[in-house]
Amino acid sequence: MTAPLTVRDLHDVAAQRLPRMAYDYYASGAEDETTLAGNEAAWARVRLRPRCLVDVSARDLSTTVLGRPVAMPVLVAPTAFQRMAHPDGELATARAAAAQGTVMALSTLATSTLEDVADAYDAARGARGGRWFQLYVYRDRGVTRALVDRAEAAGYDALALTVDAPFLGRRLRDVRNGFALPAGLSVANLAGHGKGAVDRALGDSGLAAYVATMLDPSLTWRDVEWLRSITRLPVVVKGVVRGDDTRLAAAHGASGGVVSNHGGRQLDGAVATADALREVADAAGDALEVFVDGGVRRGSDVLKALALGARAVLVGRPVLWGLARDGEAGVASALGMLRSELDLAMALAGCATARDATPDLVA
Ligand SMILES: Cc1cc2nc3c(=O)[nH]c(=O)nc-3n(C[C@H](O)[C@H](O)[C@H](O)COP(=O)(O)O)c2cc1C
């Protein structure tokens, strides 16, 4: 194949290169994968209404997220187990995200410790911060607290509390493959608490079994307040697709919300994120910063998301495909593709700045 030009090209390389169990874990969605497919299809359905005869000789893609400047409105979504894609795993992703001037959200279920990832990111950026920590709440609240304290101490800027995963969605490819972490890899952040292993489970995905035994399915909005009471970090609620939940998030002290269905990996049949975004953005008003993820594969998808009310998008699989290709350079190329596509889409749509992507830009 000629050099990859698009995120979809990177996917095709990764699909050839990765071992079956790793590829299926990254690529799959829950059950019939209708929400997985629906995310990409929904972005494709949104149509832009380009403005003409606007001076677009210079474009500015930068914006701010939670008050911090970023070079572009494309952030790295938290995805678990990145060392299955490349030996450098999360460290490579961190370096590439920092070099591109954007936020990386690190998963609780990373295969490198949050401290090591913080160091890699900050060294590449030449400054401290610019990263989020994605939090899963363990049944053991002492363990959860320890994670939050460590994230704060390591200079993470925000906690992204994932709220769409009281249990793991039924991902049939993982069940069939008997998913378990390959030898030598662990949930590095939890290893010190004896919760680092994701082993084979009889007749199930090892990760589904891990989540069912370790994570707390009883979480409610009250726990958002609990989280706020134990940290000074802003809390971003990840996995909101409804206006009423958006208002509850604001009422319970969240600073942001990510419109997300977990990349189609949780409730199959859940609404596509592009279709949910406007309702959430309207409900959020100025009370919350709104982000969106799921199926963003093109710079024009990013532009559509901005026009529908998002401050920025997050990308999950595109980063993993780049990582699988060649580590840090591959992640840099995935992010670079989205950046240059967004730059061109903005120019062709008559937007000189990210702020020009107003609601009238979509049909
Ligand atoms: C392989 C994989 C692992 C993921 N792991 C996590 C995770 O640990 N925590 C989390 O909040 N979301 C996780 N997600 C969901 C992503 O943060 C994000 O919502 C999703 O990937 C966005 O969709 P996209 O992959 O189509 O860009 C994961 C997604 C994938 C594909």
Ligand as a Chemical Component Dictionary entry (heavy atoms), coordinates in Angstrom:
data_LIG
# 
_chem_comp.id                   LIG 
_chem_comp.type                 NON-POLYMER 
_chem_comp.pdbx_formal_charge   0 
_chem_comp.three_letter_code    LIG 
# 
loop_
_chem_comp_atom.comp_id 
_chem_comp_atom.atom_id 
_chem_comp_atom.alt_atom_id 
_chem_comp_atom.type_symbol 
_chem_comp_atom.charge 
_chem_comp_atom.model_Cartn_x 
_chem_comp_atom.model_Cartn_y 
_chem_comp_atom.model_Cartn_z 
_chem_comp_atom.pdbx_ordinal 
LIG C1  C1  C 0 -10.044 0.060 22.467 1  
LIG C2  C2  C 0 -10.826 1.076 23.236 2  
LIG C3  C3  C 0 -10.635 1.183 24.595 3  
LIG C4  C4  C 0 -11.344 2.136 25.327 4  
LIG N1  N1  N 0 -11.103 2.275 26.664 5  
LIG C5  C5  C 0 -11.744 3.231 27.351 6  
LIG C6  C6  C 0 -11.456 3.442 28.720 7  
LIG O1  O1  O 0 -10.618 2.787 29.303 8  
LIG N2  N2  N 0 -12.149 4.411 29.369 9  
LIG C7  C7  C 0 -13.096 5.188 28.734 10 
LIG O2  O2  O 0 -13.698 6.050 29.366 11 
LIG N3  N3  N 0 -13.359 5.022 27.432 12 
LIG C8  C8  C 0 -12.713 4.071 26.731 13 
LIG N4  N4  N 0 -12.970 3.919 25.401 14 
LIG C9  C9  C 0 -13.907 4.841 24.732 15 
LIG C10 C10 C 0 -13.169 6.059 24.176 16 
LIG O3  O3  O 0 -12.748 6.910 25.195 17 
LIG C11 C11 C 0 -14.044 6.869 23.219 18 
LIG O4  O4  O 0 -15.262 7.168 23.837 19 
LIG C12 C12 C 0 -14.301 6.171 21.908 20 
LIG O5  O5  O 0 -13.188 5.413 21.500 21 
LIG C13 C13 C 0 -14.617 7.187 20.824 22 
LIG O6  O6  O 0 -14.944 6.560 19.641 23 
LIG P1  P1  P 0 -13.915 6.331 18.415 24 
LIG O7  O7  O 0 -13.038 5.212 18.803 25 
LIG O8  O8  O 0 -14.842 5.996 17.311 26 
LIG O9  O9  O 0 -13.155 7.626 18.203 27 
LIG C14 C14 C 0 -12.278 2.969 24.658 28 
LIG C15 C15 C 0 -12.464 2.840 23.286 29 
LIG C16 C16 C 0 -11.740 1.916 22.568 30 
LIG C17 C17 C 0 -11.940 1.842 21.091 31 
# 
loop_
_chem_comp_bond.comp_id 
_chem_comp_bond.atom_id_1 
_chem_comp_bond.atom_id_2 
_chem_comp_bond.value_order 
_chem_comp_bond.pdbx_ordinal 
LIG C1  C2  SING 1  
LIG C2  C3  SING 2  
LIG C2  C16 DOUB 3  
LIG C3  C4  DOUB 4  
LIG C4  N1  SING 5  
LIG C4  C14 SING 6  
LIG N1  C5  DOUB 7  
LIG C5  C6  SING 8  
LIG C5  C8  SING 9  
LIG C6  O1  DOUB 10 
LIG C6  N2  SING 11 
LIG N2  C7  SING 12 
LIG C7  O2  DOUB 13 
LIG C7  N3  SING 14 
LIG N3  C8  DOUB 15 
LIG C8  N4  SING 16 
LIG N4  C9  SING 17 
LIG N4  C14 SING 18 
LIG C9  C10 SING 19 
LIG C10 O3  SING 20 
LIG C10 C11 SING 21 
LIG C11 O4  SING 22 
LIG C11 C12 SING 23 
LIG C12 O5  SING 24 
LIG C12 C13 SING 25 
LIG C13 O6  SING 26 
LIG O6  P1  SING 27 
LIG P1  O7  DOUB 28 
LIG P1  O8  SING 29 
LIG P1  O9  SING 30 
LIG C14 C15 DOUB 31 
LIG C15 C16 SING 32 
LIG C16 C17 SING 33 
# 
